[in-house]
Amino acid sequence: MNRKYDILNINKIFEILPHRYPFLLIDRIVHLENFKYLKAIKNCTINEPYFQGHFIKEPIFPGVLIIEAMAQASSILIYKSTGQLNINKLYYFVGIDNARFKNIVIPGDQIIIEITFLQSKRNMFIFKNKATVNKNIICKSKIIFAKKI
């Protein structure tokens, strides 16, 4: 079934990212403009392994995994924009600047991740990232990727 809002469904994401459960943190891409913008969805469910121990009486989605989800979404934008889906042309997550966490994420929340392309210089890509739940900012940062040389 081909639905209008499935810009990239999970099967297409599997073709791009090498990550698999439990470390694949992107469920769907709903908007994509090469070298400009990407909007992704991460659905948070209680059966995910990190909720079992982070924290037992009040489970929250770990902040480091919000950053990882933003990095995965950024890498999808790189690969879709450049068309370089090749193990010999990898881009590595090499930096994060100005990361700020504003709210928590709990089971049942849907994280909306927005990636905005800022610039490319030499072998690097720089993105501005924002994660929200119900239009409330959860996290903001800049993420830097470098091409494997």
ZAKOL-800679 format. One record per atom (N, C-alpha, C, O): residue in one letter; x, y, z. Coordinates in steps of 0.001 Angstrom, whole numbers, plus 500000, padded with zeros to 6 digits. Layout:
// residues N
aXYZ/...
This chain:
// residues 149
m500837498826500000/m500000500000500000/m500888501245500000/m501753501386500864/n500687502123499066/n501478503335498952/n500659504515499457/n499701504940498811/r501045505044500628/r500304506153501217/r501051507444500943/r502280507466500872/k500290508521500789/k500858509824500457/k501935510258501440/k502952510816501029/y501730510010502741/y502672510499503740/y503890509610503910/y504769509943504704/d503980508502503203/d505155507638503268/d506212508102502275/d506395507482501228/i506912509197502599/i508015509618501747/i509072508516501766/i509519508060500714/l509472508088502974/l510343506928503144/l509785506116504301/l509816506559505449/n509278504937504003/n508792504075505075/n509958503272505643/n511096503421505198/i509675502434506610/i510730501695507313/i511544500805506366/i512751500650506557/n510908500225505358/n511649499375504423/n512669500182503620/n513769499695503358/k512321501398503229/k513261502266502515/k514378502738503453/k515530502868503038/i514029502993504720/i515039503391505701/i516054502269505898/i517250502533506024/f515581501003505926/f516485499849506032/f517499499827504888/f518633499387505080/e517106500294503702/e518008500305502551/e519101501362502687/e520150501264502050/i518849502381503527/i519784503500503660/i520688503348504881/i521908503474504779/l520078503076506038/l520842503006507285/l521258501576507611/l520488500644507379/p522459501388508144/p522896500049508536/p522343499628509901/p522479498466510284/h521731500540510629/h521228500252511979/h520036499296511937/h519262499284510980/r519909498499512993/r518770497594513160/r518344497629514618/r519038498192515465/y517188497017514906/y516669496984516270/y517737496409517198/y518384495422516847/p517931496990518347/p517177498089518969/p517774499456518706/p517408500415519386/f518687499587517739/f519375500856517574/f518903501691516393/f519394502803516197/l517973501189515610/l517379502021514562/l516332502905515227/l515379502398515819/l516498504207515137/l515659505137515897/l514808506037515018/l514291507049515492/i514653505694513761/i513795506446512845/i512742505486512307/i513069504415511797/d511471505880512426/d510383505023511943/d509879505407510558/d509450504545509790/r509931506703510235/r509396507152508950/r509949508534508634/r510189509348509525/i510145508778507339/i510479510116506846/i509212510635506181/i508668509989505286/v508743511798506617/v507490512340506076/v507696513528505150/v506774513937504444/h508912514087505150/h509198515206504243/h510703515198503967/h511514514999504872/l511056515417502702/l512460515418502327/l512674516359501151/l512011516246500121/e513608517287501318/e514048518163500232/e515571518063500201/e516242518483501144/n516112517514499130/n517558517307499032/n518335518584499324/n518001519663498833/f519377518436500132/f520267519525500541/f519539520672501237/f520059521787501290/k518329520415501778/k517583521476502456/k517001521037503791/k517340521594504835/y516119520032503755/y515278519771504933/y514785518323504933/y514545517725503884/l514646517784506138/l514066516458506325/l513236516475507604/l513621517093508596/k512101515794507570/k511244515648508754/k511008514157508966/k510551513453508066/a511328513687510175/a511241512261510494/a510386512047511736/a510136512970512511/i509945510799511902/i509143510400513063/i509837509268513800/i510348508328513191/k509845509376515115/k510275508293516008/k509122508049516983/k508785508928517776/n508527506877516929/n507472506496517871/n508107505817519077/n508895504884518928/c507766506281520257/c508342505727521486/c507319504824522165/c506242505278522551/t507660503542522308/t506745502593522937/t507401501972524165/t508623501836524227/i506587501603525128/i507077501088526420/i507894499812526259/i508708499494527126/n507696499074525171/n508426497810525008/n509848497991524478/n510539497000524246/e510299499225524282/e511682499438523853/e512612499203525037/e512281499578526162/p513778498583524801/p514619498104525903/p515117499184526864/p515253498911528057/y515388500380526397/y515936501407527289/y514928501892528318/y515327502426529353/f513633501723528068/f512631502122529063/f512639501201530280/f512149501581531344/q513186499999530137/q513205499050531249/q514128499482532382/q513949499057533523/g515113500321532075/g516040500710533128/g516324502194533188/g517237502616533898/h515565502996532463/h515851504446532411/h514571505251532585/h514103505745531559/f514030505424533569/f514151505054534973/f512948504193535320/f511881504378534733/i513081503264536249/i512057502246536469/i510703502835536863/i509682502431536306/k510664503766537795/k509375504310538251/k508848505418537350/k507652505708537361/e509717506031536582/e509311507082535652/e510157506975534386/e511125507717534216/p509782506033533482/p510616505798532299/p510660507016531383/p509630507609531065/i511885507381530961/i512057508448529979/i513010507980528877/i513895507153529097/f512800508530527710/f513649508241526561/f514998508924526792/f515029510134527017/p516110508191526743/p517421508786527033/p517788509910526061/p517604509790524850/g518310510999526620/g518707512141525805/g519727511779524754/g519664512288523635/v520663510916525082/v521690510521524115/v521056509822522906/v521591509900521800/l519928509143523104/l519254508491521978/l518462509496521144/l518247509270519953/i518029510592521744/i517418511675520955/i518473512237520004/i518198512470518827/i519677512451520522/i520786512924519676/i521076511910518573/i521263512287517417/e521115510628518927/e521369509578517925/e520270509566516863/e520567509406515680/a519017509732517260/a517918509760516293/a518089510950515336/a517858510822514134/m518492512099515875/m518725513265515015/m519901513000514072/m519868513418512915/a520930512316514550/a522072511970513700/a521654510997512594/a522078511148511448/q520833510008512925/q520361509069511907/q519534509784510849/q519681509511509658/a518663510700511274/a517855511461510321/a518754512336509441/a518532512447508236/s519765512952510050/s520712513771509280/s521442512934508237/s521650513377507107/s521828511726508621/s522553510882507664/s521643510448506511/s522117510287505386/i520372510261506765/i519439509953505664/i519394511126504692/i519397510927503478/l519352512347505222/l519356513521504343/l520637513587503508/l520584513917502324/i521780513278504112/i523040513249503352/i522954512230502225/i523217512556501068/y522587510998502558/y522607509934501563/y521574510141500463/y521843509853499297/k520402510637500825/k519404510898499787/k519818512079498914/k519551512079497712/s520461513078499499/s520888514256498734/s522058513944497809/s522072514382496659/t523026513200498294/t524229512920497503/t524086511679496636/t524797511529495642/g523173510793497006/g523012509540496269/g524147508569496506/g524307507614495746/q524942508792497548/q526112507955497802/q525805506876498836/q526253506957499980/l525051505882498434/l524762504752499313/l525783503663499046/l525480502640498432/n527002503901499518/n528115503027499206/n528996502914500445/n529375503931501025/i529324501705500855/i530114501476502065/i531466502191502002/i532046502504503041/n531970502451500796/n533246503146500657/n533104504670500695/n534102505388500639/k531880505157500788/k531634506601500842/k530813506935502079/k529797507624501992/l531254506446503221/l530543506676504473/l530743508091504989/l531772508723504754/y529727508568505699/y529820509823506433/y529720509480507912/y528860508699508318/y530593510059508705/y530626509776510132/y530141510967510939/y530420512119510607/f529417510675511994/f528967511669512960/f530204512093513748/f530740511300514523/v530669513342513562/v531928513754514182/v531786514877515197/v532738515182515916/g530610515500515268/g530498516577516232/g529075516993516510/g528173516829515689/i528907517540517703/i527622518104518098/i527905519402518843/i528752519446519735/d527202520437518475/d527372521742519103/d526037522228519658/d524972521966519098/n526128522938520767/n524974523629521348/n523768522724521608/n522629523156521434/a523998521497522015/a522881520588522330/a522205521066523614/a522859521304524629/r520901521197523544/r520106521617524695/r518863520757524781/r518163520553523789/f518593520251525983/f517404519449526233/f516408520310526991/f516744520891528023/k515191520393526488/k514187521293527055/k513070520557527791/k512484521107528724/n512767519332527392/n511689518541527981/n512055517068527909/n513041516695527274/i511253516229528567/i511489514788528518/i510533514122527527/i509518514696527133/v510883512913527144/v510066512079526270/v509701510840527057/v510565510218527675/i508417510471527042/i507940509306527780/i507302508305526824/i506986508651525686/p507109507068527277/p506459506077526419/p505107506590525922/p504330507178526674/g504850506351524645/g503617506812524014/g503805508097523223/g502953508450522408/d504907508801523453/d505171510030522716/d505645509727521297/d506222508675521025/q505388510667520417/q505906510605519052/q506851511797518882/q506438512952518985/i508106511499518625/i509102512554518427/i509113512945516947/i509235512095516065/i508984514230516701/i509122514769515349/i510517515381515271/i510867516263516056/i511296514907514324/i512677515362514160/i512762516173512874/i512377515706511802/e513271517393512999/e513430518255511836/e514908518569511654/e515587519014512579/i515385518329510443/i516785518527510098/i516850519600509014/i516189519492507981/t517640520620509257/t517828521681508268/t519297521722507875/t520178521859508724/f519545521602506586/f520910521671506053/f521420523098506202/f520764524040505757/l522583523265506825/l523176524590506985/l524275524844505962/l524249525840505239/q525252523919505912/q526343524133504958/q527154522867504748/q527109521915505526/s527891522911503660/s528835521857503332/s530159522545503044/s530224523484502250/k531215522072503696/k532538522610503386/k533543521482503465/k533505520640504363/r534438521491502502/r535404520408502334/r534655519079502310/r533833518846501424/n534932518216503269/n534259516916503333/n533267516854504484/n533005515776505019/m532707518008504873/m531821518039506033/m530449518594505683/m530302519437504798/f529436518089506412/f528069518599506334/f527666519060507722/f527940518382508712/i527013520218507795/i526558520743509078/i525052520956509007/i524528521523508048/f524361520480510066/f522905520544510126/f522437521187511422/f523085521062512461/k521309521874511349/k520602522334512535/k519474521333512752/k518770520966511812/n519305520890514012/n518335519841514322/n517402520290515425/n517785521046516318/k516161519809515348/k515182520083516393/k514302518854516558/k513832518279515576/a514083518455517804/a513162517353518108/a512034517918518962/a512274518639519930/t510794517579518590/t509629518067519334/t508670516922519636/t508655515904518944/v507872517110520682/v506730516247520985/v505559517192521212/v505634518094522046/n504489516984520477/n503308517857520564/n503678519332520431/n503164520179521163/k504566519627519499/k505048520980519194/k505880521618520301/k506236522792520203/n506196520861521357/n507085521338522415/n508500520874522105/n508725519696521828/i509454521797522150/i510839521444521847/i511391520523522927/i511303520814524120/i511958519415522486/i512602518443523366/i514106518671523365/i514754518666524412/c514649518872522165/c516095519022522028/c516400519825520770/c515698519722519765/k517458520624520842/k517982521353519682/k519492521194519665/k520124521077520715/s520067521189518474/s521529521095518372/s521978521378516952/s521161521555516048/k523290521418516770/k523914521375515453/k524700520080515410/k525366519721516381/i524626519376514288/i525336518107514132/i526249518215512917/i525879518784511889/i527450517657513058/i528448517708511987/i528809516287511562/i529059515416512395/f528830516076510260/f529260514809509667/f530482515063508788/f530607516126508179/a531368514095508727/a532533514170507834/a532583512925506973/a532250511826507414/k533001513119505752/k533113512019504797/k534359511202505095/k535425511751505374/k534212509889505032/k535362508989505182/k536296509206504000/k535885509193502840/i537560509406504333/i538537509653503251/i539454508460503097/i540341508470502244/
